[in-house]
Amino acid sequence: MAKRKAFPLRLDPKLYRMLQKWSADELRSVNGQMEYLLRRAVVEAGRWKEPPDEPEDE
């Protein structure tokens, strides 16, 4: 498994509840959903210069 960088993140409680629902709908953890969304945003913005690694199933 690839190394992961851990860091604290403060979110608005309403945003967190929305992420919980969304991640449950897609059968992911909240952490996995956030990583998926961030990775997708970085790729779509053209900031990822090489093909991204495929995330491992949780």
C-alpha positions, -999 to +999 in steps of 0.1 A: +000+000+000+012+035-009+022+058+019-004+084+029+001+119+043-020+124+074-031+159+084-059+175+104-087+191+085-115+213+098-148+213+080-181+230+084-204+204+101-230+208+073-204+201+046-192+171+065-228+157+068-232+162+030-199+143+024-210+115+047-242+111+027-224+113-006-197+088+004-223+064+017-242+066-016-210+057-035-200+030-009-168+049+001-155+062+034-156+100+039-118+100+036-119+080+004-146+102-011-126+134-002-095+119-018-114+109-049-130+143-053-097+161-047-078+138-072-105+144-098-104+182-093-066+182-097-067+161-129-096+182-144-076+214-136-047+200-155-024+201-125-016+164-126+012+160-151+013+121-152-016+097-151-028+094-115-024+061-097-056+042-094-069+044-058-069+011-040-103-003-029-109+001+008 
